[in-house]
Amino acid sequence: MTLKEFRLPDIGEGIAEGEIVAWKVKPGQSVKEEDEFVEVMTDKATVMITAPYTGVVKELRFKEGDVVPVESVIAVFEVGGAAGASPVASTHAAPAAHAAPVAPASQAPSQAPSQPAVASAPAARGAIAPVEFEQAEPGKVLAAPATRRRARELGVDLHQVLGTGPSGRITNEDLDRHLSGITLPTSVIPAAAQRPESAAPAKPAAPAAKPVPVPRAPVAIAPAPAGATEERIPFRGLRRKIAEAMTRSKHTAAHFTYVDDIDVTKLVALRKEAKALFAEQGVNITYLPFIMKAVVEAHRRFPMMNSSLDEASQELVVKRYYNFGIATDTEQGLIVPVIKDVDRKSIAQLAWELQDLATRTREGKVGIDQLQGGTFSITNAGNIGGLFATPVINFPEVAILGVHAIKKTPVVDAQGQIVVGDVMYLSVSIDHRLVDGATGARWMNVVKDCLENPTRLLVGSL
């Protein structure tokens, strides 16, 4: 038999650690390759890590709620030989005993343990003789968990797909091009993604990670004693990540909020026509694509609103691309998927992408690559109600726009007559360290002008 260590894989660009949300197995349990193994939460998303081997789970080294550095050994498998339970496995049968003390991140192992340390573990328990450890080989293909899952569902071998992302990472767009038979010119393929045609790719041994929703209900909560009026829920997973992000934002960015009312009477009429026009194609035209286009125009005039502060290098980073995070209310909490290249897409394209991304986000099927790279965020509470709010900045971005309900309101028209119009409030929270109040107000004026005269947004759009 062979014991194999399994390290927490790199499940997303820039991800340094992950929180163990839920183990799907117990020590001593037999598993098959690709079985659900452990649910891990990162700053970007919750992913399901699948079992890398067919065999028996010998040891789980962390408990639920632990934050684990990437590349730390999180489990040990027995591969080959009989698949039944062994003396070592039986000593870990109780779920409460499946975790070892968590080492600080600075002490987390980055390489396979030395042979003496490995051999001493079973000897100390007096259960089995020392056996050889084989470290799981990392996969040779770079791809986000959602992309890997989609490729498996479509029966596509990722080794045959050309990746154009950072370091040759395969994106969903690369997968679409592969399925469509589209070949990119060599001049536009990143150097890291170019590989010889004759190279025989190695089959990856690293497990795939599948995006899944956070559990809909709290788990492992002891029943309250008779007469108790409190319920205690473990503070972990997505809720803890949201808390950490909000706390960092409020403690770092100097928030101020600017609010204005927008007469969207013309926009309501235009959207009604567009909605009817695209209904047969299954595209729901909402107000949000128009608002996104208006924000792009305002960003072009006031680029500081599409920037961030690199605190490590003390540099202000002004983005010349427009990737907008759309705060999405789910049963698991607030998630912010990102619509890329907003300036290059039409109103109809944005509407379809918003519709598709919102559905996959609520179903827990959004990938890590679709939860990063944002330059500006929009949160829409208009369908819930209220007048306006002061949203918290999605740090390290410089601002976030709050979109609120459209209400029938008396307005003064161009002829000076009081008529019934459609009015909404927009509120933008801005980091006052980087943007002055006057700049924020002028930025909002551009957004307001575009939405009150929306036909200018449609040039080359629909």
TORKOL-4160 file (C-alpha; in steps of 0.2 Angstrom, whole numbers, padded with zeros to 4 digits, m for minus):
462
<pt num="1" X="0000" Y="0000" Z="0000"/>
<pt num="2" X="0005" Y="0018" Z="m0002"/>
<pt num="3" X="0001" Y="0033" Z="0008"/>
<pt num="4" X="m0001" Y="0049" Z="m0001"/>
<pt num="5" X="m0002" Y="0067" Z="0006"/>
<pt num="6" X="m0014" Y="0079" Z="m0002"/>
<pt num="7" X="m0010" Y="0098" Z="m0001"/>
<pt num="8" X="m0023" Y="0112" Z="m0002"/>
<pt num="9" X="m0021" Y="0116" Z="m0020"/>
<pt num="10" X="m0020" Y="0134" Z="m0027"/>
<pt num="11" X="m0038" Y="0136" Z="m0031"/>
<pt num="12" X="m0037" Y="0154" Z="m0038"/>
<pt num="13" X="m0025" Y="0167" Z="m0044"/>
<pt num="14" X="m0019" Y="0177" Z="m0029"/>
<pt num="15" X="m0027" Y="0165" Z="m0016"/>
<pt num="16" X="m0015" Y="0162" Z="m0001"/>
<pt num="17" X="m0026" Y="0153" Z="0011"/>
<pt num="18" X="m0043" Y="0145" Z="0012"/>
<pt num="19" X="m0055" Y="0141" Z="0026"/>
<pt num="20" X="m0061" Y="0123" Z="0029"/>
<pt num="21" X="m0080" Y="0125" Z="0028"/>
<pt num="22" X="m0085" Y="0107" Z="0028"/>
<pt num="23" X="m0077" Y="0090" Z="0027"/>
<pt num="24" X="m0087" Y="0078" Z="0016"/>
<pt num="25" X="m0078" Y="0063" Z="0022"/>
<pt num="26" X="m0072" Y="0055" Z="0038"/>
<pt num="27" X="m0056" Y="0046" Z="0043"/>
<pt num="28" X="m0057" Y="0028" Z="0038"/>
<pt num="29" X="m0070" Y="0031" Z="0024"/>
<pt num="30" X="m0067" Y="0024" Z="0007"/>
<pt num="31" X="m0068" Y="0036" Z="m0007"/>
<pt num="32" X="m0066" Y="0036" Z="m0026"/>
<pt num="33" X="m0057" Y="0049" Z="m0037"/>
<pt num="34" X="m0068" Y="0064" Z="m0040"/>
<pt num="35" X="m0079" Y="0061" Z="m0025"/>
<pt num="36" X="m0084" Y="0077" Z="m0015"/>
<pt num="37" X="m0070" Y="0079" Z="m0002"/>
<pt num="38" X="m0069" Y="0096" Z="0006"/>
<pt num="39" X="m0078" Y="0112" Z="0004"/>
<pt num="40" X="m0066" Y="0127" Z="0005"/>
<pt num="41" X="m0070" Y="0146" Z="0007"/>
<pt num="42" X="m0058" Y="0159" Z="0000"/>
<pt num="43" X="m0059" Y="0177" Z="m0002"/>
<pt num="44" X="m0066" Y="0175" Z="m0019"/>
<pt num="45" X="m0078" Y="0160" Z="m0018"/>
<pt num="46" X="m0083" Y="0144" Z="m0010"/>
<pt num="47" X="m0076" Y="0129" Z="m0020"/>
<pt num="48" X="m0078" Y="0110" Z="m0018"/>
<pt num="49" X="m0062" Y="0101" Z="m0018"/>
<pt num="50" X="m0064" Y="0083" Z="m0025"/>
<pt num="51" X="m0054" Y="0068" Z="m0019"/>
<pt num="52" X="m0038" Y="0066" Z="m0029"/>
<pt num="53" X="m0037" Y="0047" Z="m0027"/>
<pt num="54" X="m0047" Y="0031" Z="m0025"/>
<pt num="55" X="m0043" Y="0023" Z="m0008"/>
<pt num="56" X="m0046" Y="0026" Z="0011"/>
<pt num="57" X="m0045" Y="0043" Z="0020"/>
<pt num="58" X="m0031" Y="0040" Z="0033"/>
<pt num="59" X="m0030" Y="0057" Z="0041"/>
<pt num="60" X="m0038" Y="0074" Z="0041"/>
<pt num="61" X="m0026" Y="0087" Z="0048"/>
<pt num="62" X="m0038" Y="0102" Z="0050"/>
<pt num="63" X="m0055" Y="0104" Z="0057"/>
<pt num="64" X="m0070" Y="0114" Z="0050"/>
<pt num="65" X="m0067" Y="0133" Z="0053"/>
<pt num="66" X="m0048" Y="0132" Z="0052"/>
<pt num="67" X="m0039" Y="0144" Z="0040"/>
<pt num="68" X="m0026" Y="0134" Z="0030"/>
<pt num="69" X="m0012" Y="0141" Z="0019"/>
<pt num="70" X="m0011" Y="0135" Z="0001"/>
<pt num="71" X="0001" Y="0120" Z="m0001"/>
<pt num="72" X="m0002" Y="0114" Z="0017"/>
<pt num="73" X="m0005" Y="0095" Z="0019"/>
<pt num="74" X="m0023" Y="0094" Z="0023"/>
<pt num="75" X="m0026" Y="0075" Z="0022"/>
<pt num="76" X="m0017" Y="0058" Z="0020"/>
<pt num="77" X="m0024" Y="0044" Z="0009"/>
<pt num="78" X="m0020" Y="0026" Z="0008"/>
<pt num="79" X="m0020" Y="0021" Z="m0010"/>
<pt num="80" X="m0019" Y="0003" Z="m0017"/>
<pt num="81" X="m0022" Y="m0013" Z="m0007"/>
<pt num="82" X="m0037" Y="m0017" Z="0003"/>
<pt num="83" X="m0050" Y="m0003" Z="0003"/>
<pt num="84" X="m0056" Y="m0007" Z="0021"/>
<pt num="85" X="m0053" Y="0002" Z="0037"/>
<pt num="86" X="m0036" Y="m0001" Z="0045"/>
<pt num="87" X="m0030" Y="0001" Z="0063"/>
<pt num="88" X="m0024" Y="0019" Z="0060"/>
<pt num="89" X="m0041" Y="0023" Z="0052"/>
<pt num="90" X="m0051" Y="0016" Z="0067"/>
<pt num="91" X="m0042" Y="0027" Z="0079"/>
<pt num="92" X="m0049" Y="0042" Z="0070"/>
<pt num="93" X="m0067" Y="0036" Z="0068"/>
<pt num="94" X="m0075" Y="0050" Z="0078"/>
<pt num="95" X="m0077" Y="0066" Z="0068"/>
<pt num="96" X="m0071" Y="0077" Z="0083"/>
<pt num="97" X="m0054" Y="0068" Z="0082"/>
<pt num="98" X="m0050" Y="0072" Z="0064"/>
<pt num="99" X="m0040" Y="0087" Z="0065"/>
<pt num="100" X="m0022" Y="0091" Z="0071"/>
<pt num="101" X="m0017" Y="0108" Z="0079"/>
<pt num="102" X="m0016" Y="0122" Z="0066"/>
<pt num="103" X="0002" Y="0128" Z="0063"/>
<pt num="104" X="0004" Y="0147" Z="0060"/>
<pt num="105" X="0004" Y="0152" Z="0042"/>
<pt num="106" X="0023" Y="0156" Z="0043"/>
<pt num="107" X="0026" Y="0138" Z="0049"/>
<pt num="108" X="0015" Y="0130" Z="0036"/>
<pt num="109" X="0025" Y="0116" Z="0026"/>
<pt num="110" X="0029" Y="0121" Z="0008"/>
<pt num="111" X="0037" Y="0105" Z="0003"/>
<pt num="112" X="0034" Y="0087" Z="0007"/>
<pt num="113" X="0039" Y="0081" Z="0025"/>
<pt num="114" X="0056" Y="0073" Z="0027"/>
<pt num="115" X="0055" Y="0054" Z="0027"/>
<pt num="116" X="0059" Y="0052" Z="0046"/>
<pt num="117" X="0044" Y="0063" Z="0051"/>
<pt num="118" X="0033" Y="0053" Z="0039"/>
<pt num="119" X="0038" Y="0036" Z="0045"/>
<pt num="120" X="0037" Y="0040" Z="0064"/>
<pt num="121" X="0019" Y="0044" Z="0063"/>
<pt num="122" X="0012" Y="0026" Z="0061"/>
<pt num="123" X="0026" Y="0019" Z="0072"/>
<pt num="124" X="0021" Y="0031" Z="0087"/>
<pt num="125" X="0003" Y="0024" Z="0086"/>
<pt num="126" X="0009" Y="0006" Z="0085"/>
<pt num="127" X="m0003" Y="0002" Z="0071"/>
<pt num="128" X="0006" Y="m0002" Z="0055"/>
<pt num="129" X="0024" Y="m0003" Z="0049"/>
<pt num="130" X="0031" Y="0013" Z="0040"/>
<pt num="131" X="0026" Y="0014" Z="0022"/>
<pt num="132" X="0031" Y="0025" Z="0008"/>
<pt num="133" X="0024" Y="0042" Z="0005"/>
<pt num="134" X="0021" Y="0049" Z="m0013"/>
<pt num="135" X="0017" Y="0067" Z="m0015"/>
<pt num="136" X="0002" Y="0071" Z="m0026"/>
<pt num="137" X="0009" Y="0079" Z="m0042"/>
<pt num="138" X="0002" Y="0096" Z="m0046"/>
<pt num="139" X="m0008" Y="0098" Z="m0062"/>
<pt num="140" X="0000" Y="0104" Z="m0077"/>
<pt num="141" X="m0015" Y="0114" Z="m0083"/>
<pt num="142" X="m0020" Y="0131" Z="m0076"/>
<pt num="143" X="m0039" Y="0133" Z="m0075"/>
<pt num="144" X="m0051" Y="0140" Z="m0062"/>
<pt num="145" X="m0062" Y="0127" Z="m0053"/>
<pt num="146" X="m0078" Y="0132" Z="m0063"/>
<pt num="147" X="m0069" Y="0130" Z="m0079"/>
<pt num="148" X="m0063" Y="0113" Z="m0075"/>
<pt num="149" X="m0080" Y="0108" Z="m0069"/>
<pt num="150" X="m0088" Y="0114" Z="m0086"/>
<pt num="151" X="m0074" Y="0105" Z="m0096"/>
<pt num="152" X="m0078" Y="0089" Z="m0087"/>
<pt num="153" X="m0097" Y="0091" Z="m0090"/>
<pt num="154" X="m0094" Y="0095" Z="m0109"/>
<pt num="155" X="m0081" Y="0080" Z="m0110"/>
<pt num="156" X="m0067" Y="0092" Z="m0115"/>
<pt num="157" X="m0049" Y="0088" Z="m0111"/>
<pt num="158" X="m0041" Y="0104" Z="m0105"/>
<pt num="159" X="m0024" Y="0098" Z="m0111"/>
<pt num="160" X="m0031" Y="0101" Z="m0128"/>
<pt num="161" X="m0037" Y="0119" Z="m0125"/>
<pt num="162" X="m0026" Y="0134" Z="m0127"/>
<pt num="163" X="m0026" Y="0146" Z="m0112"/>
<pt num="164" X="m0024" Y="0164" Z="m0115"/>
<pt num="165" X="m0026" Y="0170" Z="m0097"/>
<pt num="166" X="m0011" Y="0175" Z="m0085"/>
<pt num="167" X="0003" Y="0162" Z="m0085"/>
<pt num="168" X="m0007" Y="0152" Z="m0099"/>
<pt num="169" X="m0022" Y="0150" Z="m0087"/>
<pt num="170" X="m0037" Y="0143" Z="m0097"/>
<pt num="171" X="m0053" Y="0154" Z="m0096"/>
<pt num="172" X="m0071" Y="0151" Z="m0100"/>
<pt num="173" X="m0068" Y="0161" Z="m0116"/>
<pt num="174" X="m0054" Y="0149" Z="m0121"/>
<pt num="175" X="m0066" Y="0134" Z="m0118"/>
<pt num="176" X="m0079" Y="0142" Z="m0129"/>
<pt num="177" X="m0066" Y="0145" Z="m0143"/>
<pt num="178" X="m0061" Y="0127" Z="m0142"/>
<pt num="179" X="m0078" Y="0121" Z="m0143"/>
<pt num="180" X="m0082" Y="0133" Z="m0158"/>
<pt num="181" X="m0066" Y="0127" Z="m0167"/>
<pt num="182" X="m0059" Y="0145" Z="m0167"/>
<pt num="183" X="m0040" Y="0147" Z="m0169"/>
<pt num="184" X="m0032" Y="0163" Z="m0162"/>
<pt num="185" X="m0018" Y="0171" Z="m0172"/>
<pt num="186" X="m0001" Y="0168" Z="m0164"/>
<pt num="187" X="0002" Y="0187" Z="m0162"/>
<pt num="188" X="m0012" Y="0188" Z="m0149"/>
<pt num="189" X="m0008" Y="0173" Z="m0139"/>
<pt num="190" X="0002" Y="0176" Z="m0123"/>
<pt num="191" X="0019" Y="0169" Z="m0123"/>
<pt num="192" X="0016" Y="0159" Z="m0107"/>
<pt num="193" X="0001" Y="0150" Z="m0117"/>
<pt num="194" X="0011" Y="0145" Z="m0132"/>
<pt num="195" X="0016" Y="0127" Z="m0132"/>
<pt num="196" X="0023" Y="0116" Z="m0146"/>
<pt num="197" X="0010" Y="0106" Z="m0155"/>
<pt num="198" X="0020" Y="0090" Z="m0153"/>
<pt num="199" X="0022" Y="0091" Z="m0134"/>
<pt num="200" X="0013" Y="0076" Z="m0126"/>
<pt num="201" X="0004" Y="0084" Z="m0111"/>
<pt num="202" X="0005" Y="0075" Z="m0094"/>
<pt num="203" X="m0011" Y="0069" Z="m0086"/>
<pt num="204" X="m0014" Y="0080" Z="m0071"/>
<pt num="205" X="m0015" Y="0072" Z="m0054"/>
<pt num="206" X="m0021" Y="0087" Z="m0045"/>
<pt num="207" X="m0040" Y="0086" Z="m0040"/>
<pt num="208" X="m0053" Y="0098" Z="m0049"/>
<pt num="209" X="m0062" Y="0110" Z="m0038"/>
<pt num="210" X="m0080" Y="0113" Z="m0041"/>
<pt num="211" X="m0090" Y="0129" Z="m0036"/>
<pt num="212" X="m0104" Y="0125" Z="m0024"/>
<pt num="213" X="m0115" Y="0135" Z="m0014"/>
<pt num="214" X="m0112" Y="0138" Z="0005"/>
<pt num="215" X="m0124" Y="0127" Z="0015"/>
<pt num="216" X="m0141" Y="0134" Z="0016"/>
<pt num="217" X="m0143" Y="0131" Z="0034"/>
<pt num="218" X="m0131" Y="0131" Z="0049"/>
<pt num="219" X="m0124" Y="0114" Z="0052"/>
<pt num="220" X="m0118" Y="0105" Z="0068"/>
<pt num="221" X="m0128" Y="0116" Z="0080"/>
<pt num="222" X="m0132" Y="0108" Z="0096"/>
<pt num="223" X="m0151" Y="0109" Z="0101"/>
<pt num="224" X="m0155" Y="0123" Z="0113"/>
<pt num="225" X="m0159" Y="0117" Z="0130"/>
<pt num="226" X="m0177" Y="0119" Z="0136"/>
<pt num="227" X="m0182" Y="0137" Z="0140"/>
<pt num="228" X="m0167" Y="0145" Z="0131"/>
<pt num="229" X="m0170" Y="0160" Z="0120"/>
<pt num="230" X="m0153" Y="0160" Z="0111"/>
<pt num="231" X="m0147" Y="0151" Z="0095"/>
<pt num="232" X="m0128" Y="0150" Z="0092"/>
<pt num="233" X="m0122" Y="0148" Z="0074"/>
<pt num="234" X="m0104" Y="0146" Z="0070"/>
<pt num="235" X="m0097" Y="0162" Z="0063"/>
<pt num="236" X="m0087" Y="0155" Z="0048"/>
<pt num="237" X="m0088" Y="0153" Z="0029"/>
<pt num="238" X="m0095" Y="0166" Z="0018"/>
<pt num="239" X="m0102" Y="0176" Z="0033"/>
<pt num="240" X="m0085" Y="0178" Z="0041"/>
<pt num="241" X="m0077" Y="0183" Z="0024"/>
<pt num="242" X="m0090" Y="0196" Z="0021"/>
<pt num="243" X="m0087" Y="0203" Z="0039"/>
<pt num="244" X="m0068" Y="0203" Z="0036"/>
<pt num="245" X="m0070" Y="0213" Z="0020"/>
<pt num="246" X="m0083" Y="0225" Z="0027"/>
<pt num="247" X="m0072" Y="0229" Z="0042"/>
<pt num="248" X="m0056" Y="0231" Z="0032"/>
<pt num="249" X="m0065" Y="0243" Z="0020"/>
<pt num="250" X="m0072" Y="0254" Z="0034"/>
<pt num="251" X="m0056" Y="0254" Z="0044"/>
<pt num="252" X="m0046" Y="0258" Z="0028"/>
<pt num="253" X="m0055" Y="0269" Z="0016"/>
<pt num="254" X="m0062" Y="0286" Z="0021"/>
<pt num="255" X="m0080" Y="0284" Z="0016"/>
<pt num="256" X="m0091" Y="0298" Z="0010"/>
<pt num="257" X="m0107" Y="0297" Z="0001"/>
<pt num="258" X="m0115" Y="0308" Z="m0012"/>
<pt num="259" X="m0133" Y="0306" Z="m0017"/>
<pt num="260" X="m0144" Y="0314" Z="m0031"/>
<pt num="261" X="m0161" Y="0311" Z="m0038"/>
<pt num="262" X="m0162" Y="0306" Z="m0057"/>
<pt num="263" X="m0178" Y="0309" Z="m0068"/>
<pt num="264" X="m0178" Y="0293" Z="m0078"/>
<pt num="265" X="m0195" Y="0295" Z="m0086"/>
<pt num="266" X="m0187" Y="0294" Z="m0104"/>
<pt num="267" X="m0176" Y="0279" Z="m0098"/>
<pt num="268" X="m0192" Y="0270" Z="m0092"/>
<pt num="269" X="m0200" Y="0272" Z="m0109"/>
<pt num="270" X="m0184" Y="0267" Z="m0118"/>
<pt num="271" X="m0181" Y="0251" Z="m0107"/>
<pt num="272" X="m0199" Y="0246" Z="m0110"/>
<pt num="273" X="m0197" Y="0246" Z="m0129"/>
<pt num="274" X="m0180" Y="0237" Z="m0128"/>
<pt num="275" X="m0188" Y="0224" Z="m0116"/>
<pt num="276" X="m0201" Y="0220" Z="m0128"/>
<pt num="277" X="m0189" Y="0219" Z="m0143"/>
<pt num="278" X="m0178" Y="0206" Z="m0135"/>
<pt num="279" X="m0190" Y="0196" Z="m0125"/>
<pt num="280" X="m0192" Y="0183" Z="m0139"/>
<pt num="281" X="m0173" Y="0180" Z="m0138"/>
<pt num="282" X="m0174" Y="0176" Z="m0120"/>
<pt num="283" X="m0165" Y="0192" Z="m0114"/>
<pt num="284" X="m0172" Y="0202" Z="m0100"/>
<pt num="285" X="m0167" Y="0220" Z="m0103"/>
<pt num="286" X="m0166" Y="0228" Z="m0086"/>
<pt num="287" X="m0161" Y="0246" Z="m0081"/>
<pt num="288" X="m0144" Y="0240" Z="m0075"/>
<pt num="289" X="m0135" Y="0239" Z="m0092"/>
<pt num="290" X="m0140" Y="0257" Z="m0095"/>
<pt num="291" X="m0133" Y="0262" Z="m0078"/>
<pt num="292" X="m0117" Y="0253" Z="m0082"/>
<pt num="293" X="m0115" Y="0262" Z="m0099"/>
<pt num="294" X="m0118" Y="0279" Z="m0090"/>
<pt num="295" X="m0105" Y="0274" Z="m0077"/>
<pt num="296" X="m0092" Y="0270" Z="m0091"/>
<pt num="297" X="m0095" Y="0287" Z="m0098"/>
<pt num="298" X="m0092" Y="0296" Z="m0081"/>
<pt num="299" X="m0077" Y="0286" Z="m0078"/>
<pt num="300" X="m0069" Y="0291" Z="m0095"/>
<pt num="301" X="m0072" Y="0309" Z="m0090"/>
<pt num="302" X="m0066" Y="0307" Z="m0072"/>
<pt num="303" X="m0054" Y="0292" Z="m0072"/>
<pt num="304" X="m0050" Y="0293" Z="m0054"/>
<pt num="305" X="m0066" Y="0285" Z="m0050"/>
<pt num="306" X="m0060" Y="0269" Z="m0058"/>
<pt num="307" X="m0044" Y="0268" Z="m0048"/>
<pt num="308" X="m0037" Y="0260" Z="m0033"/>
<pt num="309" X="m0023" Y="0263" Z="m0021"/>
<pt num="310" X="m0008" Y="0250" Z="m0020"/>
<pt num="311" X="m0004" Y="0253" Z="m0002"/>
<pt num="312" X="0012" Y="0241" Z="m0003"/>
<pt num="313" X="0020" Y="0252" Z="m0017"/>
<pt num="314" X="0011" Y="0268" Z="m0012"/>
<pt num="315" X="0005" Y="0270" Z="m0030"/>
<pt num="316" X="m0012" Y="0276" Z="m0037"/>
<pt num="317" X="m0018" Y="0263" Z="m0050"/>
<pt num="318" X="m0029" Y="0271" Z="m0063"/>
<pt num="319" X="m0038" Y="0257" Z="m0073"/>
<pt num="320" X="m0041" Y="0260" Z="m0092"/>
<pt num="321" X="m0052" Y="0245" Z="m0092"/>
<pt num="322" X="m0070" Y="0244" Z="m0085"/>
<pt num="323" X="m0074" Y="0228" Z="m0075"/>
<pt num="324" X="m0089" Y="0231" Z="m0064"/>
<pt num="325" X="m0093" Y="0220" Z="m0049"/>
<pt num="326" X="m0112" Y="0218" Z="m0047"/>
<pt num="327" X="m0117" Y="0214" Z="m0029"/>
<pt num="328" X="m0129" Y="0199" Z="m0029"/>
<pt num="329" X="m0140" Y="0195" Z="m0015"/>
<pt num="330" X="m0140" Y="0176" Z="m0012"/>
<pt num="331" X="m0147" Y="0164" Z="0001"/>
<pt num="332" X="m0129" Y="0162" Z="0007"/>
<pt num="333" X="m0125" Y="0180" Z="0008"/>
<pt num="334" X="m0118" Y="0194" Z="m0003"/>
<pt num="335" X="m0108" Y="0189" Z="m0018"/>
<pt num="336" X="m0100" Y="0201" Z="m0031"/>
<pt num="337" X="m0097" Y="0193" Z="m0048"/>
<pt num="338" X="m0088" Y="0204" Z="m0061"/>
<pt num="339" X="m0094" Y="0209" Z="m0078"/>
<pt num="340" X="m0078" Y="0211" Z="m0089"/>
<pt num="341" X="m0075" Y="0224" Z="m0102"/>
<pt num="342" X="m0092" Y="0234" Z="m0100"/>
<pt num="343" X="m0087" Y="0247" Z="m0112"/>
<pt num="344" X="m0085" Y="0234" Z="m0126"/>
<pt num="345" X="m0102" Y="0227" Z="m0124"/>
<pt num="346" X="m0119" Y="0232" Z="m0130"/>
<pt num="347" X="m0135" Y="0235" Z="m0119"/>
<pt num="348" X="m0142" Y="0218" Z="m0125"/>
<pt num="349" X="m0125" Y="0209" Z="m0122"/>
<pt num="350" X="m0124" Y="0216" Z="m0104"/>
<pt num="351" X="m0142" Y="0211" Z="m0100"/>
<pt num="352" X="m0139" Y="0193" Z="m0106"/>
<pt num="353" X="m0123" Y="0192" Z="m0096"/>
<pt num="354" X="m0131" Y="0200" Z="m0080"/>
<pt num="355" X="m0145" Y="0187" Z="m0082"/>
<pt num="356" X="m0133" Y="0172" Z="m0084"/>
<pt num="357" X="m0121" Y="0178" Z="m0071"/>
<pt num="358" X="m0134" Y="0181" Z="m0058"/>
<pt num="359" X="m0142" Y="0164" Z="m0060"/>
<pt num="360" X="m0126" Y="0155" Z="m0059"/>
<pt num="361" X="m0121" Y="0165" Z="m0044"/>
<pt num="362" X="m0137" Y="0161" Z="m0034"/>
<pt num="363" X="m0135" Y="0142" Z="m0039"/>
<pt num="364" X="m0116" Y="0142" Z="m0033"/>
<pt num="365" X="m0110" Y="0139" Z="m0050"/>
<pt num="366" X="m0099" Y="0155" Z="m0053"/>
<pt num="367" X="m0081" Y="0152" Z="m0055"/>
<pt num="368" X="m0067" Y="0161" Z="m0046"/>
<pt num="369" X="m0061" Y="0169" Z="m0062"/>
<pt num="370" X="m0078" Y="0178" Z="m0062"/>
<pt num="371" X="m0076" Y="0185" Z="m0045"/>
<pt num="372" X="m0060" Y="0194" Z="m0047"/>
<pt num="373" X="m0053" Y="0208" Z="m0057"/>
<pt num="374" X="m0066" Y="0221" Z="m0053"/>
<pt num="375" X="m0063" Y="0240" Z="m0055"/>
<pt num="376" X="m0079" Y="0247" Z="m0048"/>
<pt num="377" X="m0095" Y="0240" Z="m0040"/>
<pt num="378" X="m0113" Y="0243" Z="m0041"/>
<pt num="379" X="m0126" Y="0237" Z="m0028"/>
<pt num="380" X="m0145" Y="0237" Z="m0033"/>
<pt num="381" X="m0158" Y="0237" Z="m0019"/>
<pt num="382" X="m0171" Y="0245" Z="m0030"/>
<pt num="383" X="m0182" Y="0230" Z="m0030"/>
<pt num="384" X="m0182" Y="0229" Z="m0011"/>
<pt num="385" X="m0188" Y="0247" Z="m0008"/>
<pt num="386" X="m0182" Y="0261" Z="0003"/>
<pt num="387" X="m0176" Y="0279" Z="m0002"/>
<pt num="388" X="m0157" Y="0277" Z="m0003"/>
<pt num="389" X="m0142" Y="0270" Z="0006"/>
<pt num="390" X="m0124" Y="0272" Z="0009"/>
<pt num="391" X="m0115" Y="0257" Z="0002"/>
<pt num="392" X="m0098" Y="0251" Z="0009"/>
<pt num="393" X="m0084" Y="0252" Z="m0004"/>
<pt num="394" X="m0078" Y="0235" Z="m0011"/>
<pt num="395" X="m0060" Y="0238" Z="m0005"/>
<pt num="396" X="m0048" Y="0241" Z="m0013"/>
<pt num="397" X="m0059" Y="0249" Z="m0026"/>
<pt num="398" X="m0061" Y="0268" Z="m0024"/>
<pt num="399" X="m0080" Y="0269" Z="m0025"/>
<pt num="400" X="m0097" Y="0259" Z="m0026"/>
<pt num="401" X="m0113" Y="0265" Z="m0034"/>
<pt num="402" X="m0130" Y="0261" Z="m0025"/>
<pt num="403" X="m0145" Y="0260" Z="m0036"/>
<pt num="404" X="m0162" Y="0262" Z="m0028"/>
<pt num="405" X="m0181" Y="0261" Z="m0032"/>
<pt num="406" X="m0189" Y="0270" Z="m0046"/>
<pt num="407" X="m0205" Y="0279" Z="m0040"/>
<pt num="408" X="m0219" Y="0289" Z="m0048"/>
<pt num="409" X="m0215" Y="0307" Z="m0042"/>
<pt num="410" X="m0221" Y="0325" Z="m0047"/>
<pt num="411" X="m0208" Y="0333" Z="m0058"/>
<pt num="412" X="m0206" Y="0349" Z="m0068"/>
<pt num="413" X="m0205" Y="0346" Z="m0087"/>
<pt num="414" X="m0196" Y="0357" Z="m0100"/>
<pt num="415" X="m0211" Y="0368" Z="m0102"/>
<pt num="416" X="m0212" Y="0372" Z="m0083"/>
<pt num="417" X="m0227" Y="0361" Z="m0080"/>
<pt num="418" X="m0229" Y="0349" Z="m0065"/>
<pt num="419" X="m0231" Y="0332" Z="m0072"/>
<pt num="420" X="m0230" Y="0314" Z="m0065"/>
<pt num="421" X="m0212" Y="0307" Z="m0069"/>
<pt num="422" X="m0201" Y="0292" Z="m0064"/>
<pt num="423" X="m0188" Y="0297" Z="m0052"/>
<pt num="424" X="m0174" Y="0286" Z="m0043"/>
<pt num="425" X="m0160" Y="0290" Z="m0031"/>
<pt num="426" X="m0142" Y="0285" Z="m0035"/>
<pt num="427" X="m0129" Y="0285" Z="m0020"/>
<pt num="428" X="m0111" Y="0284" Z="m0023"/>
<pt num="429" X="m0099" Y="0280" Z="m0008"/>
<pt num="430" X="m0081" Y="0286" Z="m0012"/>
<pt num="431" X="m0064" Y="0284" Z="m0004"/>
<pt num="432" X="m0061" Y="0302" Z="0001"/>
<pt num="433" X="m0042" Y="0298" Z="0002"/>
<pt num="434" X="m0041" Y="0297" Z="m0016"/>
<pt num="435" X="m0056" Y="0307" Z="m0023"/>
<pt num="436" X="m0062" Y="0324" Z="m0018"/>
<pt num="437" X="m0080" Y="0328" Z="m0015"/>
<pt num="438" X="m0081" Y="0340" Z="m0030"/>
<pt num="439" X="m0075" Y="0326" Z="m0042"/>
<pt num="440" X="m0088" Y="0314" Z="m0035"/>
<pt num="441" X="m0101" Y="0327" Z="m0038"/>
<pt num="442" X="m0096" Y="0330" Z="m0056"/>
<pt num="443" X="m0095" Y="0312" Z="m0059"/>
<pt num="444" X="m0113" Y="0309" Z="m0053"/>
<pt num="445" X="m0118" Y="0324" Z="m0065"/>
<pt num="446" X="m0112" Y="0314" Z="m0080"/>
<pt num="447" X="m0121" Y="0298" Z="m0074"/>
<pt num="448" X="m0137" Y="0309" Z="m0071"/>
<pt num="449" X="m0136" Y="0317" Z="m0088"/>
<pt num="450" X="m0134" Y="0300" Z="m0097"/>
<pt num="451" X="m0148" Y="0292" Z="m0088"/>
<pt num="452" X="m0160" Y="0307" Z="m0091"/>
<pt num="453" X="m0156" Y="0307" Z="m0109"/>
<pt num="454" X="m0153" Y="0289" Z="m0112"/>
<pt num="455" X="m0154" Y="0288" Z="m0131"/>
<pt num="456" X="m0135" Y="0294" Z="m0132"/>
<pt num="457" X="m0131" Y="0277" Z="m0123"/>
<pt num="458" X="m0138" Y="0268" Z="m0138"/>
<pt num="459" X="m0126" Y="0273" Z="m0151"/>
<pt num="460" X="m0119" Y="0257" Z="m0157"/>
<pt num="461" X="m0127" Y="0248" Z="m0143"/>
<pt num="462" X="m0143" Y="0239" Z="m0148"/>
